Amino acid sequence: MKNRYLKYLINILLMVVILTTSCKKWIDPKLNIDPDNPMDVYSALVIPAAEGNLAFTFQGFDYVGVTGMWLQYFEGLDRQAYGMYNYSLTSDDCDNLYSSLYAGVMEDCQKIIDKTSIADAASPHMKGMAEVMKATALGTAVGLWGSIPNSTAFGGNAQLKPTFDEEQTVYAAIQTLLTQAIADLSVAGTDYEEQYMKVAGQDLIYGGDFSSWIKAAYSLKARYALRLSRQSGFSPDDILADLALGIDSKNSDFQLTFVGDEAFVNDNPLWIFTEDRYGYAGNNGNFLNLLNSNNDPRINAYDDGDLFIGGPALGYPSSPALFTSYFEGLFIKAECLFDKGDLPGAATAYNAAVTASLDKWDVTDAAWLATNAAETAGTITLAKIMNAKYIAMYAQGEAWCDYRRYQFMYPALTPPANNSTSGVQPSSFPYPTNEKVSNGANVPTRGGITAKLWAFE
């Protein structure tokens, strides 16, 4: 009996030894790894996702449509669009846009920045591209909400409740990002990752042309510095210096052109909105009358006689998402030169800006330009510059920043008759519901959509 128990004990001990020493051989540690869903990928493969997210968000109705209705490029005709046109924008309405900017664009960009910053595997060119895109997304967000998460955001599970940075801090961070992007994109040599994955085949915007990315970064530096024209420290000279190194032709415009297909997968998001919700919104009659009253040839690019917001220029299936352009830079140049008192220079830049705006959409009309792009030092005014820029920036969200910078002077718009704010113009977007629910302790307290942001006070 004693020997039998001893035998059982020895067998149990042997089994324990076998299990503890051979478990790894029995169970493949790669058993739960799905080869079709990799845990990590090359940064180059994330770049097109980041670019696509930025394009869909930047050119989408939640951004371009709402600001476009408040600028009366568009008119809301039915349901949600009718309410938004009449200044009724709720926190729920902002969830998708906010999430797309943060969980979509900027999260993708931060992943690229982190992966390409590893010392032994540095890929500065890809990093610089991500920095330009992140700066664009941050610039969009701060222009809508003011104080936003940045310095403590993008920490993953370690930081699920980021604090909100003040506007001043965010604008400084944007400039830092763009300065670093220029330095990274200017590095000689080839990225580490390019030995495995060529960025040219993944870059949907410039096809791996880093010099064009650098130009875009300089133009964005000028744009976001101009945003602060009402604040101390504003320097037209610094902006002009950046513009001199920025986008220098329409061929270098910072944009993503959509493929356009019958499946509505690769289409411009304004087109998708119109197709999905036809009749909700259309071009504003007042804006079309403004163009018609001056026989403006851009009406053929902006409007096709149907309810397609954005028109052939920015609202058709293969129309681009236009982040910033040569003509926008020329209008910025004209404004800065006017601010410096250089009236001849301002007039020249203005004429070039109007000309470039028509050329962008291939509607150049020499006879019309001979009358409408012929300013001189004696005739140029700030009102002419800003009103012409308003027309040129049709269906682009940045125009709303210009409108607020000049306290709703250019253009002079009459609020819609059924507006919900007693005629007071909107000045900001409400913080989204999801952020207030999940991170409410950090979300700043602010009034409704008529509350002004610091940059535009």
C-alpha positions in Angstrom: 0.0 0.0 0.0 2.8 2.4 1.0 4.6 1.6 -2.3 1.4 2.3 -4.3 1.0 5.8 -2.7 4.7 6.5 -3.4 4.2 5.5 -7.0 1.2 7.9 -7.3 3.2 10.7 -5.7 6.1 10.2 -8.1 3.7 10.3 -11.1 2.1 13.5 -9.9 5.5 15.2 -9.4 6.6 14.1 -12.8 3.4 15.5 -14.3 4.0 18.9 -12.6 7.5 19.0 -13.9 6.4 18.3 -17.4 3.7 20.9 -17.3 5.9 23.6 -15.9 8.8 23.0 -18.3 7.0 22.0 -21.5 3.9 24.3 -21.5 5.4 26.6 -24.0 6.1 23.8 -26.4 2.5 22.5 -26.1 0.8 25.9 -26.7 2.0 28.0 -29.5 2.4 31.6 -28.2 1.3 32.9 -31.6 -2.0 31.0 -31.5 -4.0 34.2 -30.8 -2.3 36.4 -33.4 -4.4 37.1 -36.5 -2.1 37.5 -39.5 -4.8 39.4 -41.3 -5.0 42.0 -38.5 -1.4 43.0 -37.6 -0.7 44.6 -34.3 1.7 47.1 -35.9 2.4 48.4 -39.4 4.9 50.7 -41.1 4.3 54.4 -40.7 3.9 54.7 -44.5 0.8 52.6 -44.3 -0.8 54.9 -41.8 -0.1 58.0 -43.8 -2.9 57.5 -46.4 -5.4 56.8 -43.5 -4.3 60.1 -41.8 -4.6 62.0 -45.1 -8.0 60.5 -45.9 -9.3 61.2 -42.4 -8.1 64.8 -42.6 -9.7 65.3 -46.1 -13.1 63.8 -45.1 -13.1 65.8 -41.9 -11.8 69.1 -43.3 -14.2 69.0 -46.3 -17.1 67.5 -44.6 -20.5 69.1 -43.9 -19.9 69.1 -40.1 -17.2 71.7 -40.7 -17.5 73.2 -44.1 -21.3 72.9 -44.2 -22.0 74.5 -40.8 -19.5 77.4 -41.2 -20.6 77.8 -44.8 -24.2 78.3 -43.7 -23.2 80.9 -41.1 -21.2 82.6 -43.9 -24.2 82.3 -46.2 -22.4 80.5 -48.8 -25.1 77.9 -48.2 -28.6 77.9 -46.9 -30.1 75.2 -44.8 -33.4 74.2 -46.3 -34.6 71.2 -44.3 -34.3 69.3 -41.0 -30.9 69.6 -39.2 -29.4 71.9 -41.8 -32.3 74.3 -41.5 -31.8 74.5 -37.7 -28.0 75.0 -38.1 -28.5 77.7 -40.7 -30.6 79.5 -38.2 -27.8 79.3 -35.5 -29.1 76.2 -33.7 -26.0 74.0 -33.2 -26.0 71.7 -30.2 -23.3 69.7 -28.4 -24.7 66.5 -29.9 -24.1 68.0 -33.4 -20.4 68.4 -32.6 -19.6 64.8 -31.5 -18.7 63.4 -34.9 -16.4 66.3 -36.0 -14.6 66.4 -32.6 -14.1 62.6 -32.6 -12.9 62.6 -36.3 -10.3 65.3 -35.5 -9.0 63.6 -32.3 -9.6 59.9 -32.5 -9.1 59.9 -36.3 -6.7 62.5 -37.7 -4.6 63.5 -34.8 -4.4 60.0 -33.3 -3.1 58.7 -36.6 -0.6 61.5 -36.9 0.7 61.0 -33.4 1.2 57.3 -34.0 3.3 58.2 -37.1 5.3 60.8 -35.1 6.0 58.4 -32.3 7.0 55.5 -34.6 9.3 57.6 -36.8 11.0 59.3 -33.8 12.8 56.1 -32.6 16.5 56.8 -32.6 17.7 53.7 -34.5 14.8 53.8 -37.0 14.2 57.5 -37.6 12.1 58.5 -40.5 12.0 62.3 -40.4 10.2 62.9 -43.7 7.2 60.8 -42.7 7.3 62.4 -39.3 7.3 65.9 -40.9 4.3 65.0 -43.0 2.4 63.8 -39.9 3.4 67.0 -38.1 1.9 69.2 -40.9 -1.3 67.2 -40.9 -1.6 67.3 -37.1 -1.0 71.1 -37.1 -3.8 71.4 -39.7 -6.2 69.4 -37.5 -5.2 71.3 -34.4 -5.7 74.6 -36.2 -9.2 73.5 -37.3 -10.1 72.5 -33.7 -8.8 75.5 -32.0 -10.6 77.8 -34.5 -13.9 76.1 -33.6 -13.7 75.5 -29.8 -10.9 77.7 -28.5 -9.4 75.9 -25.5 -8.8 72.2 -26.5 -6.8 69.2 -25.3 -3.3 68.9 -26.7 -0.4 68.8 -24.3 -1.9 65.9 -22.3 -3.8 64.3 -25.1 -2.8 61.3 -27.2 -1.5 59.4 -24.2 -3.7 56.4 -24.9 -5.1 54.5 -21.9 -2.6 56.2 -19.6 -4.4 59.5 -20.2 -8.1 59.2 -20.8 -9.1 62.5 -19.3 -6.8 65.1 -20.9 -6.7 68.7 -19.7 -7.6 71.6 -22.0 -4.9 74.0 -23.1 -5.7 77.7 -23.5 -5.9 79.0 -27.1 -2.6 80.9 -26.8 -0.8 77.7 -25.9 -2.4 75.7 -28.8 -1.5 78.3 -31.4 2.1 78.3 -30.1 2.1 74.5 -30.3 0.9 74.7 -33.9 3.8 76.9 -34.8 6.2 74.6 -33.0 4.8 71.6 -34.9 5.2 73.3 -38.3 8.7 74.6 -37.5 9.7 71.0 -36.5 8.0 69.7 -39.7 10.0 72.0 -41.9 13.2 70.8 -40.2 12.2 67.1 -40.5 11.2 67.4 -44.1 14.5 69.2 -44.9 16.7 66.3 -43.6 18.9 64.9 -46.3 18.9 61.2 -47.1 16.3 58.5 -47.0 13.9 57.5 -44.2 14.7 54.3 -42.4 11.3 52.9 -43.2 11.8 53.6 -46.9 13.9 50.4 -47.2 10.7 48.5 -46.5 7.9 50.8 -47.7 8.2 53.7 -50.1 6.3 56.8 -49.0 5.8 58.1 -52.5 3.3 55.3 -53.2 1.4 56.0 -50.0 1.3 59.8 -50.0 -2.1 60.8 -51.5 -1.4 64.5 -51.4 2.1 65.2 -52.8 3.3 61.7 -53.8 6.3 62.0 -51.6 7.4 65.4 -52.8 8.9 66.8 -49.6 9.6 70.2 -51.0 5.9 70.7 -51.6 5.1 69.6 -48.0 7.6 72.2 -46.8 5.8 74.9 -48.8 2.5 73.8 -47.3 4.0 74.1 -43.8 5.2 77.6 -44.4 1.8 78.7 -45.8 0.0 77.2 -42.8 2.4 79.0 -40.5 1.3 82.2 -42.2 -2.4 81.3 -41.9 -2.3 80.5 -38.2 -0.2 83.6 -37.4 -2.8 85.7 -39.3 -5.5 84.2 -37.0 -4.0 86.3 -34.2 -4.1 89.6 -36.0 -6.2 91.1 -33.1 -3.7 90.0 -30.5 -0.5 91.6 -29.3 2.7 90.4 -30.9 1.1 90.2 -34.3 3.8 90.6 -37.0 3.0 91.1 -40.7 6.7 90.9 -41.5 6.9 87.4 -40.0 3.9 86.3 -42.0 5.3 87.7 -45.2 8.6 85.9 -44.6 6.8 82.6 -44.3 4.7 83.3 -47.4 7.8 83.9 -49.4 8.7 80.2 -48.8 5.2 78.9 -49.0 3.0 77.6 -51.8 3.9 79.4 -55.0 1.5 78.1 -57.6 -1.7 76.2 -57.8 0.3 73.1 -58.7 1.6 73.1 -55.1 -1.8 73.6 -53.4 -2.2 71.6 -50.2 -5.1 69.4 -51.1 -6.3 65.8 -51.5 -8.2 65.2 -54.7 -10.8 62.5 -54.4 -11.0 59.7 -56.9 -14.8 59.7 -57.3 -16.6 56.5 -57.9 -20.1 55.1 -58.2 -19.8 53.3 -54.8 -19.5 56.6 -53.0 -16.4 55.3 -51.2 -13.8 57.7 -52.6 -16.0 60.7 -53.2 -15.7 64.2 -51.9 -17.7 64.3 -48.6 -19.8 67.3 -49.6 -21.0 65.3 -52.6 -21.8 62.3 -50.3 -23.8 64.7 -48.0 -25.8 66.0 -51.0 -26.4 62.5 -52.3 -27.5 61.2 -48.9 -29.5 64.2 -47.9 -30.6 65.9 -51.1 -32.7 69.0 -50.4 -31.3 69.6 -46.9 -29.1 72.5 -48.1 -28.1 74.4 -51.2 -26.1 77.4 -52.3 -27.4 80.6 -50.7 -29.4 82.8 -53.0 -27.8 86.0 -51.6 -24.3 84.6 -52.4 -25.3 83.7 -55.9 -26.8 87.1 -56.4 -23.5 88.7 -55.3 -21.7 86.8 -58.0 -24.3 87.4 -60.7 -24.4 91.1 -60.0 -20.8 91.3 -61.1 -20.9 88.6 -63.7 -18.3 86.8 -61.7 -17.0 83.8 -63.7 -16.5 81.7 -60.6 -20.2 81.1 -60.4 -19.7 78.3 -63.0 -17.3 76.6 -60.5 -19.4 77.2 -57.4 -22.9 76.5 -58.7 -24.5 74.2 -61.2 -28.1 75.3 -60.8 -28.9 72.3 -58.5 -28.7 71.7 -54.8 -25.1 70.6 -54.7 -23.2 72.6 -52.1 -19.6 73.2 -53.1 -20.4 73.0 -56.8 -18.0 71.6 -59.3 -15.1 73.2 -57.5 -15.4 71.6 -54.1 -18.6 69.6 -54.0 -18.4 67.1 -56.9 -17.3 63.4 -56.5 -13.7 64.1 -57.6 -13.4 67.6 -56.2 -10.6 68.2 -53.8 -10.4 68.8 -50.1 -8.5 72.1 -50.2 -6.5 72.6 -47.0 -4.7 75.8 -48.1 -3.9 77.3 -51.5 -1.8 79.6 -53.5 -4.6 82.2 -53.8 -5.2 82.1 -50.1 -1.6 83.0 -49.5 -1.8 85.9 -51.9 -4.8 87.3 -50.1 -2.9 87.0 -46.8 0.0 88.8 -48.5 -2.3 91.6 -49.6 -3.8 92.1 -46.1 -0.3 92.1 -44.5 1.1 94.6 -46.9 -1.9 96.8 -46.5 -1.5 96.6 -42.7 2.2 97.8 -43.2 1.1 100.7 -45.3 2.6 99.3 -48.5 -0.4 100.2 -50.7 1.3 99.5 -54.1 2.4 96.1 -52.8 -1.1 95.4 -51.4 -2.7 96.3 -54.7 -0.4 94.1 -56.7 -0.9 91.1 -54.3 -4.7 91.6 -54.4 -4.8 91.6 -58.2 -2.6 88.4 -58.3 -4.9 86.8 -55.7 -8.1 87.4 -57.6 -6.4 86.2 -60.8 -5.1 83.1 -59.0 -8.6 82.4 -57.6 -10.1 82.2 -61.1 -7.2 80.2 -62.4 -7.6 77.7 -59.7 -10.9 76.6 -61.1 -10.0 77.2 -64.7 -12.5 80.0 -65.3 -10.0 82.7 -66.2 -11.7 85.6 -68.0 -9.2 88.3 -69.2 -11.9 90.9 -69.8 -13.4 90.5 -66.3 -10.0 90.6 -64.7 -9.1 93.8 -66.5 -11.9 95.4 -64.5 -11.9 93.4 -61.3 -8.2 92.8 -60.7 -6.8 96.2 -61.6 -6.4 97.9 -58.2 -3.8 100.5 -57.6 -2.3 102.2 -54.5 -4.9 104.8 -54.8 -7.9 102.4 -55.0 -7.0 99.5 -52.8 -8.9 99.2 -49.5 -9.1 96.6 -46.7 -12.8 96.1 -47.5 -11.9 95.2 -51.1 -9.3 92.7 -49.9 -11.5 91.0 -47.4 -14.7 91.0 -49.4 -12.8 89.5 -52.4 -11.2 86.9 -50.2 -14.6 85.9 -48.9 -15.7 85.2 -52.5 -12.5 83.3 -53.3 -12.7 81.2 -50.1 -16.1 79.8 -50.9 -16.8 76.5 -49.2 -13.7 76.7 -47.1 -14.0 76.7 -43.3 -11.1 79.1 -42.8 -13.2 82.0 -44.2 -15.2 81.9 -40.9 -12.0 82.8 -39.0 -11.6 85.9 -41.3 -15.2 86.8 -40.6 -14.7 86.7 -36.9 -11.3 88.4 -37.0 -13.0 91.5 -38.4 -16.0 91.3 -36.1 -18.4 90.2 -38.9 -17.7 93.3 -41.0 -16.5 91.5 -44.2 -18.8 90.6 -45.7 -21.8 92.5 -44.2 -24.3 89.7 -43.7 -27.9 89.9 -42.4 -28.7 87.0 -40.0 -31.5 84.7 -41.3 -35.0 85.8 -40.3 -35.6 82.8 -38.1 -32.3 82.8 -36.3 -32.3 81.5 -32.7 -29.9 84.0 -31.2 -31.8 87.3 -31.5 -29.6 88.2 -34.5 -26.2 87.7 -32.7 -23.7 86.0 -35.0 -22.3 82.6 -33.9 -18.7 82.8 -32.7 -17.8 79.3 -31.5 -18.9 75.7 -31.5 -20.3 74.1 -28.3 -18.1 71.5 -26.7 -19.4 68.0 -27.8 -21.6 65.9 -25.6 -19.3 62.9 -25.5 -16.4 65.0 -24.2 -18.6 66.6 -21.5 -19.7 63.1 -20.4 -16.4 61.4 -20.4 -14.1 64.3 -19.4 -16.5 66.8 -17.9 -14.3 67.9 -15.1 -11.8 69.3 -17.6 -14.2 70.8 -20.2 -14.2 74.6 -19.8 -17.4 76.4 -19.0 -18.5 78.7 -21.8 -21.6 80.4 -22.9 -23.5 79.4 -26.1 -22.4 79.6 -29.7 -22.3 83.4 -29.5 -19.4 83.3 -27.0 -16.3 84.7 -28.6 -13.0 82.9 -28.6 -9.9 84.6 -27.4 -8.3 84.9 -30.9 -11.2 86.9 -32.2 -12.0 89.2 -29.2 
